[in-house]
């Protein structure tokens, strides 16, 4: 048997640790419990009026839920990506693969990524690379997957904690070049890897022409924690309070919009979402699409495809049935719902310069 490369072994360990973290008790910082929605007692609509279908990057999708970046590049990844691809194809939802950077040195591992397209030929698929990769290599990965978009993951905090991590984060020039070359033909999504995005960070990406952002807030799938468990000598500090939650990142987006009238063209929201109710709250805060990784990984690891379809089908049914309860027919309608924020979140909005009384107006414009 051929020995695993360091990257292959790291990817295998990421999967195992992420699954263990997902099965731990509920995340201590319950971000979504801090957001409440004011429902109408007279919704005046019904399920027949609900429409979730839309276009994403010129392709039709059935639901605004996507399978976010997870894996590829190991033998263990192949069956996972195959099941996820078939699930995506069944429900006609977008799917992102994990980082394809390993194919730079080990192109023979491509099949574990190609599975996402081979078993899902019609739907939206995202390629995924680090911010330091060349436009030429990025184009090769897009062509390999026939990808509809390219996620560029921004993972300085993960690299810091990674035993073999890179410590050079000069990414602006590379991102600028990727946007000027790849971005003119294929949409680019600038994606955090689970530590959220402040208003200033979102603004800096928008100024580079990166219009599509995945805010990816902190959750149980915490890459400082994951990398720390891989280290022979643990980090000295506790970084459990590092970063922003998805809720805080979405509020930061509104603060940027309020201050500058700038905002991402498409806002992808991920990090800590596993239930339909959490997804609805993310949409109410201004998300355009909601993504999950650990939820789908857990399904793929523990259930055959038929059970995955049944379980996620029930998830989608519950999600869809909540819209008329709230008087909504589309995802955009959710942004008209009045929000009640916890005192902690009110304090957060004040500290980032967001007028909480203007939130509803910002979300609707």
Secondary structure as a PSIPRED ss2 file (coil, helix, strand):
# PSIPRED VFORMAT (PSIPRED V4.0)

   1 X C   1.000  0.000  0.000
   2 X C   1.000  0.000  0.000
   3 X C   1.000  0.000  0.000
   4 X C   1.000  0.000  0.000
   5 X C   1.000  0.000  0.000
   6 X H   0.000  1.000  0.000
   7 X H   0.000  1.000  0.000
   8 X H   0.000  1.000  0.000
   9 X H   0.000  1.000  0.000
  10 X H   0.000  1.000  0.000
  11 X H   0.000  1.000  0.000
  12 X H   0.000  1.000  0.000
  13 X H   0.000  1.000  0.000
  14 X H   0.000  1.000  0.000
  15 X H   0.000  1.000  0.000
  16 X H   0.000  1.000  0.000
  17 X H   0.000  1.000  0.000
  18 X H   0.000  1.000  0.000
  19 X H   0.000  1.000  0.000
  20 X H   0.000  1.000  0.000
  21 X H   0.000  1.000  0.000
  22 X H   0.000  1.000  0.000
  23 X C   1.000  0.000  0.000
  24 X C   1.000  0.000  0.000
  25 X C   1.000  0.000  0.000
  26 X C   1.000  0.000  0.000
  27 X C   1.000  0.000  0.000
  28 X C   1.000  0.000  0.000
  29 X C   1.000  0.000  0.000
  30 X C   1.000  0.000  0.000
  31 X H   0.000  1.000  0.000
  32 X H   0.000  1.000  0.000
  33 X H   0.000  1.000  0.000
  34 X H   0.000  1.000  0.000
  35 X E   0.000  0.000  1.000
  36 X E   0.000  0.000  1.000
  37 X E   0.000  0.000  1.000
  38 X C   1.000  0.000  0.000
  39 X C   1.000  0.000  0.000
  40 X C   1.000  0.000  0.000
  41 X C   1.000  0.000  0.000
  42 X C   1.000  0.000  0.000
  43 X C   1.000  0.000  0.000
  44 X C   1.000  0.000  0.000
  45 X C   1.000  0.000  0.000
  46 X C   1.000  0.000  0.000
  47 X H   0.000  1.000  0.000
  48 X H   0.000  1.000  0.000
  49 X H   0.000  1.000  0.000
  50 X C   1.000  0.000  0.000
  51 X C   1.000  0.000  0.000
  52 X C   1.000  0.000  0.000
  53 X C   1.000  0.000  0.000
  54 X E   0.000  0.000  1.000
  55 X E   0.000  0.000  1.000
  56 X E   0.000  0.000  1.000
  57 X C   1.000  0.000  0.000
  58 X C   1.000  0.000  0.000
  59 X E   0.000  0.000  1.000
  60 X E   0.000  0.000  1.000
  61 X E   0.000  0.000  1.000
  62 X C   1.000  0.000  0.000
  63 X C   1.000  0.000  0.000
  64 X C   1.000  0.000  0.000
  65 X E   0.000  0.000  1.000
  66 X E   0.000  0.000  1.000
  67 X E   0.000  0.000  1.000
  68 X C   1.000  0.000  0.000
  69 X C   1.000  0.000  0.000
  70 X C   1.000  0.000  0.000
  71 X C   1.000  0.000  0.000
  72 X C   1.000  0.000  0.000
  73 X C   1.000  0.000  0.000
  74 X C   1.000  0.000  0.000
  75 X H   0.000  1.000  0.000
  76 X H   0.000  1.000  0.000
  77 X H   0.000  1.000  0.000
  78 X H   0.000  1.000  0.000
  79 X H   0.000  1.000  0.000
  80 X H   0.000  1.000  0.000
  81 X H   0.000  1.000  0.000
  82 X H   0.000  1.000  0.000
  83 X H   0.000  1.000  0.000
  84 X H   0.000  1.000  0.000
  85 X H   0.000  1.000  0.000
  86 X H   0.000  1.000  0.000
  87 X H   0.000  1.000  0.000
  88 X H   0.000  1.000  0.000
  89 X H   0.000  1.000  0.000
  90 X H   0.000  1.000  0.000
  91 X H   0.000  1.000  0.000
  92 X C   1.000  0.000  0.000
  93 X C   1.000  0.000  0.000
  94 X C   1.000  0.000  0.000
  95 X E   0.000  0.000  1.000
  96 X E   0.000  0.000  1.000
  97 X C   1.000  0.000  0.000
  98 X C   1.000  0.000  0.000
  99 X C   1.000  0.000  0.000
 100 X C   1.000  0.000  0.000
 101 X H   0.000  1.000  0.000
 102 X H   0.000  1.000  0.000
 103 X H   0.000  1.000  0.000
 104 X H   0.000  1.000  0.000
 105 X C   1.000  0.000  0.000
 106 X C   1.000  0.000  0.000
 107 X H   0.000  1.000  0.000
 108 X H   0.000  1.000  0.000
 109 X H   0.000  1.000  0.000
 110 X C   1.000  0.000  0.000
 111 X H   0.000  1.000  0.000
 112 X H   0.000  1.000  0.000
 113 X H   0.000  1.000  0.000
 114 X H   0.000  1.000  0.000
 115 X H   0.000  1.000  0.000
 116 X H   0.000  1.000  0.000
 117 X H   0.000  1.000  0.000
 118 X H   0.000  1.000  0.000
 119 X C   1.000  0.000  0.000
 120 X C   1.000  0.000  0.000
 121 X C   1.000  0.000  0.000
 122 X C   1.000  0.000  0.000
 123 X C   1.000  0.000  0.000
 124 X C   1.000  0.000  0.000
 125 X E   0.000  0.000  1.000
 126 X E   0.000  0.000  1.000
 127 X E   0.000  0.000  1.000
 128 X E   0.000  0.000  1.000
 129 X E   0.000  0.000  1.000
 130 X E   0.000  0.000  1.000
 131 X C   1.000  0.000  0.000
 132 X C   1.000  0.000  0.000
 133 X C   1.000  0.000  0.000
 134 X C   1.000  0.000  0.000
 135 X H   0.000  1.000  0.000
 136 X H   0.000  1.000  0.000
 137 X H   0.000  1.000  0.000
 138 X H   0.000  1.000  0.000
 139 X H   0.000  1.000  0.000
 140 X H   0.000  1.000  0.000
 141 X H   0.000  1.000  0.000
 142 X H   0.000  1.000  0.000
 143 X H   0.000  1.000  0.000
 144 X H   0.000  1.000  0.000
 145 X H   0.000  1.000  0.000
 146 X C   1.000  0.000  0.000
 147 X C   1.000  0.000  0.000
 148 X C   1.000  0.000  0.000
 149 X E   0.000  0.000  1.000
 150 X E   0.000  0.000  1.000
 151 X E   0.000  0.000  1.000
 152 X E   0.000  0.000  1.000
 153 X E   0.000  0.000  1.000
 154 X E   0.000  0.000  1.000
 155 X C   1.000  0.000  0.000
 156 X H   0.000  1.000  0.000
 157 X H   0.000  1.000  0.000
 158 X H   0.000  1.000  0.000
 159 X H   0.000  1.000  0.000
 160 X H   0.000  1.000  0.000
 161 X H   0.000  1.000  0.000
 162 X C   1.000  0.000  0.000
 163 X C   1.000  0.000  0.000
 164 X C   1.000  0.000  0.000
 165 X C   1.000  0.000  0.000
 166 X C   1.000  0.000  0.000
 167 X C   1.000  0.000  0.000
 168 X C   1.000  0.000  0.000
 169 X C   1.000  0.000  0.000
 170 X C   1.000  0.000  0.000
 171 X C   1.000  0.000  0.000
 172 X H   0.000  1.000  0.000
 173 X H   0.000  1.000  0.000
 174 X H   0.000  1.000  0.000
 175 X H   0.000  1.000  0.000
 176 X H   0.000  1.000  0.000
 177 X H   0.000  1.000  0.000
 178 X H   0.000  1.000  0.000
 179 X H   0.000  1.000  0.000
 180 X H   0.000  1.000  0.000
 181 X H   0.000  1.000  0.000
 182 X H   0.000  1.000  0.000
 183 X H   0.000  1.000  0.000
 184 X H   0.000  1.000  0.000
 185 X C   1.000  0.000  0.000
 186 X C   1.000  0.000  0.000
 187 X E   0.000  0.000  1.000
 188 X E   0.000  0.000  1.000
 189 X E   0.000  0.000  1.000
 190 X E   0.000  0.000  1.000
 191 X E   0.000  0.000  1.000
 192 X E   0.000  0.000  1.000
 193 X C   1.000  0.000  0.000
 194 X C   1.000  0.000  0.000
 195 X C   1.000  0.000  0.000
 196 X C   1.000  0.000  0.000
 197 X C   1.000  0.000  0.000
 198 X C   1.000  0.000  0.000
 199 X H   0.000  1.000  0.000
 200 X H   0.000  1.000  0.000
 201 X H   0.000  1.000  0.000
 202 X H   0.000  1.000  0.000
 203 X H   0.000  1.000  0.000
 204 X H   0.000  1.000  0.000
 205 X H   0.000  1.000  0.000
 206 X H   0.000  1.000  0.000
 207 X H   0.000  1.000  0.000
 208 X C   1.000  0.000  0.000
 209 X C   1.000  0.000  0.000
 210 X C   1.000  0.000  0.000
 211 X C   1.000  0.000  0.000
 212 X E   0.000  0.000  1.000
 213 X E   0.000  0.000  1.000
 214 X E   0.000  0.000  1.000
 215 X C   1.000  0.000  0.000
 216 X C   1.000  0.000  0.000
 217 X C   1.000  0.000  0.000
 218 X C   1.000  0.000  0.000
 219 X C   1.000  0.000  0.000
 220 X C   1.000  0.000  0.000
 221 X C   1.000  0.000  0.000
 222 X C   1.000  0.000  0.000
 223 X H   0.000  1.000  0.000
 224 X H   0.000  1.000  0.000
 225 X H   0.000  1.000  0.000
 226 X H   0.000  1.000  0.000
 227 X H   0.000  1.000  0.000
 228 X H   0.000  1.000  0.000
 229 X H   0.000  1.000  0.000
 230 X H   0.000  1.000  0.000
 231 X C   1.000  0.000  0.000
 232 X C   1.000  0.000  0.000
 233 X C   1.000  0.000  0.000
 234 X C   1.000  0.000  0.000
 235 X C   1.000  0.000  0.000
 236 X C   1.000  0.000  0.000
 237 X C   1.000  0.000  0.000
 238 X C   1.000  0.000  0.000
 239 X C   1.000  0.000  0.000
 240 X C   1.000  0.000  0.000
 241 X C   1.000  0.000  0.000
 242 X C   1.000  0.000  0.000
 243 X C   1.000  0.000  0.000
 244 X C   1.000  0.000  0.000
 245 X C   1.000  0.000  0.000
 246 X H   0.000  1.000  0.000
 247 X H   0.000  1.000  0.000
 248 X H   0.000  1.000  0.000
 249 X H   0.000  1.000  0.000
 250 X H   0.000  1.000  0.000
 251 X H   0.000  1.000  0.000
 252 X H   0.000  1.000  0.000
 253 X H   0.000  1.000  0.000
 254 X H   0.000  1.000  0.000
 255 X H   0.000  1.000  0.000
 256 X H   0.000  1.000  0.000
 257 X H   0.000  1.000  0.000
 258 X H   0.000  1.000  0.000
 259 X H   0.000  1.000  0.000
 260 X H   0.000  1.000  0.000
 261 X C   1.000  0.000  0.000
 262 X C   1.000  0.000  0.000
 263 X C   1.000  0.000  0.000
 264 X C   1.000  0.000  0.000
 265 X C   1.000  0.000  0.000
 266 X E   0.000  0.000  1.000
 267 X E   0.000  0.000  1.000
 268 X E   0.000  0.000  1.000
 269 X E   0.000  0.000  1.000
 270 X E   0.000  0.000  1.000
 271 X C   1.000  0.000  0.000
 272 X C   1.000  0.000  0.000
 273 X C   1.000  0.000  0.000
 274 X C   1.000  0.000  0.000
 275 X C   1.000  0.000  0.000
 276 X H   0.000  1.000  0.000
 277 X H   0.000  1.000  0.000
 278 X H   0.000  1.000  0.000
 279 X H   0.000  1.000  0.000
 280 X H   0.000  1.000  0.000
 281 X H   0.000  1.000  0.000
 282 X H   0.000  1.000  0.000
 283 X H   0.000  1.000  0.000
 284 X H   0.000  1.000  0.000
 285 X C   1.000  0.000  0.000
 286 X C   1.000  0.000  0.000
 287 X C   1.000  0.000  0.000
 288 X C   1.000  0.000  0.000
 289 X E   0.000  0.000  1.000
 290 X E   0.000  0.000  1.000
 291 X E   0.000  0.000  1.000
 292 X E   0.000  0.000  1.000
 293 X C   1.000  0.000  0.000
 294 X H   0.000  1.000  0.000
 295 X H   0.000  1.000  0.000
 296 X H   0.000  1.000  0.000
 297 X H   0.000  1.000  0.000
 298 X H   0.000  1.000  0.000
 299 X H   0.000  1.000  0.000
 300 X H   0.000  1.000  0.000
 301 X H   0.000  1.000  0.000
 302 X H   0.000  1.000  0.000
 303 X C   1.000  0.000  0.000
 304 X C   1.000  0.000  0.000
 305 X H   0.000  1.000  0.000
 306 X H   0.000  1.000  0.000
 307 X H   0.000  1.000  0.000
 308 X H   0.000  1.000  0.000
 309 X H   0.000  1.000  0.000
 310 X H   0.000  1.000  0.000
 311 X H   0.000  1.000  0.000
 312 X H   0.000  1.000  0.000
 313 X H   0.000  1.000  0.000
 314 X H   0.000  1.000  0.000
 315 X H   0.000  1.000  0.000
 316 X H   0.000  1.000  0.000
 317 X H   0.000  1.000  0.000
 318 X H   0.000  1.000  0.000
 319 X H   0.000  1.000  0.000
 320 X H   0.000  1.000  0.000
 321 X H   0.000  1.000  0.000
 322 X H   0.000  1.000  0.000
 323 X H   0.000  1.000  0.000
 324 X H   0.000  1.000  0.000
 325 X H   0.000  1.000  0.000
 326 X C   1.000  0.000  0.000
 327 X C   1.000  0.000  0.000
 328 X C   1.000  0.000  0.000
 329 X C   1.000  0.000  0.000
 330 X C   1.000  0.000  0.000
 331 X C   1.000  0.000  0.000
 332 X H   0.000  1.000  0.000
 333 X H   0.000  1.000  0.000
 334 X H   0.000  1.000  0.000
 335 X H   0.000  1.000  0.000
 336 X H   0.000  1.000  0.000
 337 X C   1.000  0.000  0.000
 338 X C   1.000  0.000  0.000
 339 X E   0.000  0.000  1.000
 340 X E   0.000  0.000  1.000
 341 X E   0.000  0.000  1.000
 342 X C   1.000  0.000  0.000
 343 X H   0.000  1.000  0.000
 344 X H   0.000  1.000  0.000
 345 X H   0.000  1.000  0.000
 346 X H   0.000  1.000  0.000
 347 X H   0.000  1.000  0.000
 348 X H   0.000  1.000  0.000
 349 X H   0.000  1.000  0.000
 350 X H   0.000  1.000  0.000
 351 X H   0.000  1.000  0.000
 352 X C   1.000  0.000  0.000
 353 X C   1.000  0.000  0.000
 354 X C   1.000  0.000  0.000
 355 X C   1.000  0.000  0.000
 356 X H   0.000  1.000  0.000
 357 X H   0.000  1.000  0.000
 358 X H   0.000  1.000  0.000
 359 X H   0.000  1.000  0.000
 360 X H   0.000  1.000  0.000
 361 X H   0.000  1.000  0.000
 362 X H   0.000  1.000  0.000
 363 X H   0.000  1.000  0.000
 364 X H   0.000  1.000  0.000
 365 X C   1.000  0.000  0.000
